[in-house]
Amino acid sequence: MQELHIDPGVPLASLAPLTTLRLGGPAKRLVTATTDDEVIAAVREADESGTPLLIVAGGSNLVIADEGFDGTVLRIATRGFDLTGSRLELAAGENWSKAVARTVEAGLAGVECLAGIPGSAGATPIQNVGAYGQEVSSTLTEVVAYDRRRGEVVTLTNAECDFSYRHSRFKADPAGHVVLRVRFTLEDAEGLSAPIRYAETARLLGVEAGDRVPAAQAREAVLRLRAGKGMVLDPDDHDTWSAGSFFTNPILDETAFAAFVDRVRERLGPDVAPPAFPAGEGRTKTSAAWLIDKAGFTKGYGQGPARISTKHTLALTNRGSATTADLLALAREVRDGVHEAFGVTLTNEPVMVGCAL
Ligand SMILES: Cc1cc2nc3c(=O)[nH]c(=O)nc-3n(C[C@H](O)[C@H](O)[C@H](O)COP(=O)(O)OP(=O)(O)OC[C@H]3O[C@@H](n4cnc5c(N)ncnc54)[C@H](O)[C@@H]3O)c2cc1C
């Protein structure tokens, strides 16, 4: 077999510069892979030697402990954008938001409302990224991945990825696969977007939910809405030194939802109804941002170096000198405060490395 190049790597004093939160302690070794073969070689080497392995791409969904990571950190920096008709294949390391812009320029629909989501294409299936009425699971057809247990490259169909709200088989089993390539089939709607599903986007565009608009307009509207909430990366704006939404929107069964509505009425008045969206089979999704705000954790909440964003209650941010311990203390305070107020337990959306809520 041909000998593959493995970057010998370098010790890293701090993982903070690799994450959008700018948090995380040292790592034993940082390896950067720019081809699929280099990714596979580095993963094999770690697995065969029993070395703990952390995959990092854009670092926009990671909370890493102040103690750091005692193993190999593999940074995915592969490149590849291949558009044939309406079929798109992206290398894992491609910048997601730039790839979205290119599909819109090519007149294709299906991911235009996912513009502005930071990070890499390869991470999009991990938590089935979604925003403004779209999720990658609606257009993703296949994931090409290195199966760490079988030691071979496999192609997983959409159904085999077990997608659900901000979840997939990859998030459930982080040691299972490393994503190498992601394939999508987009819609050629002659430059129009997919039907606009999200009320806020429809309002800004001056259309009804379900209408189509030029895909470029849909993308720009989403970018405007996101920027207003501090959800587009800007190194000069500490409101974007976050991992995006820190908590997922809770999904409640009928009994839990009824108890929650009672708590809302007791606390906020008999006429107050919480946000409620059907989430399949007697289940209802409510809004984590609303819960946090109504529990008293308003925009800008916090005294220390970790605070709630001044633009969105769902983003916990590093104001410049925070540690992961500071951020987790704030996250626990918010989680516990929401539970005390409404009996609903919030769950973290970002991946925790060496730490937990
Ligand atoms: C300002 C801001 C706004 C955001 N808005 C949204 C939003 O609207 N919707 C949304 O869904 N998310 C959002 N996010 C979260 C984040 O951008 C996404 O989850 C994104 O897909 C993470 O990509 P990444 O490359 O940064 O992944 P990383 O943070 O580097 O990694 C995240 C996880 O995926 C794993 N991983 C990464 N690449 C691979 C790979 N190739 N193979 C296997 N595992 C891999 C990592 O090990 C880790 O567990 C936001 C984040 C920020 C900072």
The ligand as an ORCA input file, in Angstrom:
! r2SCAN-3c Opt
* xyz 0 1
  C     -22.622     32.900     15.118
  C     -23.071     31.467     14.929
  C     -24.295     31.201     14.330
  C     -24.721     29.882     14.131
  N     -25.921     29.642     13.543
  C     -26.357     28.367     13.333
  C     -27.621     28.118     12.727
  O     -28.331     29.028     12.316
  N     -28.012     26.831     12.575
  C     -27.236     25.779     12.980
  O     -27.658     24.625     12.812
  N     -26.030     25.991     13.565
  C     -25.575     27.250     13.748
  N     -24.358     27.484     14.357
  C     -23.558     26.343     14.813
  C     -22.441     25.924     13.811
  O     -22.106     26.953     12.936
  C     -22.835     24.701     12.991
  O     -23.132     23.628     13.823
  C     -21.709     24.291     12.022
  O     -22.169     23.260     11.164
  C     -20.444     23.824     12.721
  O     -19.441     23.713     11.732
  P     -17.909     23.720     12.122
  O     -17.155     23.382     10.894
  O     -17.578     24.996     12.787
  O     -17.849     22.513     13.147
  P     -16.920     22.389     14.448
  O     -17.384     23.351     15.480
  O     -15.492     22.414     14.069
  O     -17.325     20.929     14.934
  C     -18.608     20.672     15.441
  C     -18.771     19.175     15.694
  O     -18.734     18.474     14.453
  C     -17.631     17.564     14.421
  N     -17.099     17.600     13.064
  C     -16.717     18.704     12.355
  N     -16.340     18.336     11.128
  C     -16.474     16.996     11.054
  C     -16.231     16.020     10.042
  N     -15.760     16.356      8.832
  N     -16.486     14.712     10.317
  C     -16.955     14.342     11.534
  N     -17.192     15.210     12.537
  C     -16.955     16.517     12.284
  C     -16.662     18.066     15.484
  O     -15.849     17.019     15.982
  C     -17.629     18.594     16.529
  O     -18.144     17.528     17.289
  C     -23.901     28.802     14.568
  C     -22.674     29.079     15.180
  C     -22.260     30.398     15.354
  C     -20.935     30.682     15.998
*
